[in-house]
Every structure is written in structure tokens, then in C-alpha cells.
Amino acid sequence: MSLSKTQSAYERASKVLPFGVTSNFRFWGEGKTPIAARGEGAYLYDLDGNRYIDYRLAFGPVILGHAYEAVNRRVSEAIGDGTLFAMTHMWEIRAAERIQRMCPGVDRVRFANSGTEATMHAIRLARTYTGREKVLKFEGHYHGMHDYLLFSTAGIKVEAAGPPDAPVPAPQTPGIPRVISDLVLTAPWNDFEYLEKVVTRHGEELAAIIFEPIMGNAASIGPLPGWLEHIRALCDRYGIVMIMDEVKTGFRVAPGGAQELFGVQADLVTYAKALGNGFPIAALGGKQEIMDHIGPGRMLQGGTYTGNAVGTAAADAVLELLEDGEVLRSINARGERLSGGLSEILTRHGIAHHINGPGSMFGLVLTEGDPPRNIREWLQTDQALYTRIAMELIKRGAMPDPDGREPWFLCYALSDQDVDDTLTAFEEAVKAATG
Ligand SMILES: Cc1ncc(COP(=O)(O)O)c(C=O)c1O
């Protein structure tokens, strides 16, 4: 596999972009950072023309496939009439109506441009609605780049995050004012007792509990039975706004997202990623009683580009295809076949492992122990072996993220043949990584 064009383009990139990238998460190391040329369906091509079956899908958004014709056509139709008006337009209304129809308990919707913006507005709305300031988040959960929640995410430094039975919010980056950490409480995911204890103590100060229903930034670790119901009950008991961050799960695990999959309804929900199949679009939605606090003379929400015709036309096309559930059922079924096949190969090679999450975004964890229930337990798993296998697989033309925290994402364009080819390459990759 030649990488000469990629390497010289990377040198050029690093002279103008810090580390040659526009997101720290895209830096794989000097001489190892890939440069994309194009995507088509389930495939990604690098600058040297190498083809990969893409299981990163841009960290999840590409639910149908790269350059998906029906979505591109709808966007082209929209942009012929202009993209931005500082006025409500019909694409926006159509996309919002579809979200309202598909997502349980979403009475009203406002659009944003990224998941970061959507969770930032959700937090402000919860504070407006409750008149309280503190927010509880879970260790290992990621909600975007704004300062309010960038603590103890999947890149958690355990030394800075306190003991597991008395966690403290550890900032993930320099530059966050120290006072903001006074407004954040952290808790381990799936720990019923600790959550009950912390909410009993701080419930009256908490505006919101925010969480990823499936840990889309930590190997798709799911909720234990009864866990989401436990969060719901505590929110109800103390008048706390329950915010389900469906930026990764929304329009991927089921047409109505994790709310539909698990049958638990939040007060506010955030969406992005699969909503646009790669076009930039996000949304915040929820109960009318809460959403009605947004408005003139009330809480501010908006932005020059919010609800632009490009993103909302893309969402209109994507949701039209996802609404009846057939597309997602097919993606999930293919994902189950792929993860089952990976599991069989690992078992044959004597590598202890667990598969987490639904087929459309499953996590693969290598460990002799029990399945991890939270990020601290995931940190005990064999990350190095996972990365070695993933890198060998990439050399053989199938590309999951080399970081085992990132799930394997599947798109509708992926064929049964692609799954078979991935399994063949995976067997070779396991041999190379362990031989
Ligand atoms: C669960 C979750 N919330 C929020 C975000 C932030 O979204 P964005 O990168 O669009 O700002 C992400 C991004 O990966 C995410 O996974």
C-alpha cells in the first residue's frame, strides 16, 4: 500500500493547520495521519487511491453512505434557490415536522449546526427552566467542545478525576475557567447507588442530568437494565431536566433513536450526525412546556447559520428514507452479522472479548474480565491489542477507528460482500497482530 501522496500532503497540511488537522481527534501521529480524497457509498479513498471499507463514517454521521445520491439531489434542489435567508423557510419546516413525527416526546424543535451547539443550548434551556445552575454528567460521556461539559470524557485522566466512589470533574483541556467546574458534578455510568447518593445530596441544585444513552465515545457501553429508568425517576423526584444526548444514537439505532430503542423518554433530546448524512445539521427538541422557554424576551437560541437550507434539506431527505424503519433494520442486521463474525474469529484465536451495543454502532472490547460498565472499567481492557489489530485491518482495506473507544459505524450502502471481505481481512489482521 503506497502512502507517498498522503505523506507529502500531510507535510503541506502541517505547515498551515496545527498538527495538520482541524480536530485533535483526527491526528493519528506524524507520518500516520490519513488524508481523504473522497468517499463513495461504504468506501473511503485516500489520496494515494487506496480504498477502505469505512467503519468510521466521519465519527458516525454517514448513515446512508458517502455522497448518497438521494440526499445530494435534495440538497442541490435546495441550494439552487439560495442557502440562507435569516427567515424561516420550507425545508426547515419539513425537517422539523419529520423529527416531531419520528422522535418520542419531541413536541418542538430548534435547529443548530453541530452537536456542540445543541448540547450547549440544551444546558442553557434546562437552567432557564429550572432556575438552577448545576449539571450532572457521567464519566466517559462526551457532549461536544463547549466549556460547560468538557470534563471527564472518554479521554479521562483518572488521576485528575478522583476516586471512583468520590469522582470530581477533570477538565479535558486547558483554557476552561476553573469556576465552571463548580457547576459540574460527575458520576460513574451504571452505578445506581452512587447516582442516588449524589442526587439525594444535590438534587435541588441540579438543572439537568445529561448523558449518552449508549456510550458512543466509549465502545458503545450500554445502560444496564433499569439504569435509564433510574435516571428518569431521580429527575422526576427532584424536578431535574433529563437530557438525552442522541448526537450519535439519534436516527441510527432506531428511527426514534435510543428513546425508542429503550422505551425511556427524556425531557430534552439533542441530535446531529445521522440527521444530515454528513451535511452539517443538529437539533434540540423536547417537551413543549420546556421548549416554550425559548423565544423573544425568553431564552436566546439561534445563530446566523441555524436552520440553513443545506442542512435542513439534507435532513428532509435522510429522514424520509429512515422514517419507516426498514433502512435502519437492515443496517442493524448487517452489523449483527459483522460483529458476530468478528467475535467468532477472536474466539477461534483465543482472544477474550465482548461486543457492546446495537449492530449499527457496536463496540468491541478485548478483555478477560466482565464487560466494562463504565469508562474506568474500559481503561482496564487491552487497548493496545485492539489498536494493533485495527491498524493491521486498515492495511488490509477495512477501516474502523484505531482507538477502541470509537464504535464501528455501519451505513446502508455496506453490502453483504463488504461484510465478508471485512471478516476475511480481520482474520488476517488478527494473525498479523498476534503472530
Ligand atoms: C454524544 C455526542 N454529543 C455531542 C457531540 C458533539 O457534536 P459535534 O462534534 O457535532 O459538535 C458528539 C461528537 O462526537 C457526541 O458524540
The ligand as a Tripos MOL2 file, in Angstrom:
@<TRIPOS>MOLECULE
LIG
   16    16     1     0     0
SMALL
NO_CHARGES

@<TRIPOS>ATOM
      1 C1        -22.7170   12.2240   22.0900 C.3       1 LIG1
      2 C2        -22.1260   13.4430   21.4390 C.ar      1 LIG1
      3 N1        -22.5920   14.6470   21.7650 N.ar      1 LIG1
      4 C3        -22.1090   15.7700   21.1960 C.ar      1 LIG1
      5 C4        -21.0890   15.7050   20.2720 C.ar      1 LIG1
      6 C5        -20.5590   16.9470   19.6400 C.3       1 LIG1
      7 O1        -21.0150   17.0310   18.3400 O.3       1 LIG1
      8 P1        -20.2360   17.9130   17.2580 P.3       1 LIG1
      9 O2        -18.9210   17.2530   17.0350 O.co2     1 LIG1
     10 O3        -21.1520   17.9070   16.0600 O.co2     1 LIG1
     11 O4        -20.1080   19.2750   17.8320 O.co2     1 LIG1
     12 C6        -20.5630   14.4590   19.9080 C.ar      1 LIG1
     13 C7        -19.4720   14.3470   18.9250 C.2       1 LIG1
     14 O5        -18.8980   13.3210   18.6930 O.2       1 LIG1
     15 C8        -21.0880   13.2950   20.5090 C.ar      1 LIG1
     16 O6        -20.6120   12.0800   20.2120 O.3       1 LIG1
@<TRIPOS>BOND
     1     1     2 1
     2     2     3 ar
     3     2    15 ar
     4     3     4 ar
     5     4     5 ar
     6     5     6 1
     7     5    12 ar
     8     6     7 1
     9     7     8 1
    10     8     9 2
    11     8    10 1
    12     8    11 1
    13    12    13 1
    14    12    15 ar
    15    13    14 2
    16    15    16 1
@<TRIPOS>SUBSTRUCTURE
     1 LIG1         1 GROUP 0 **** ****
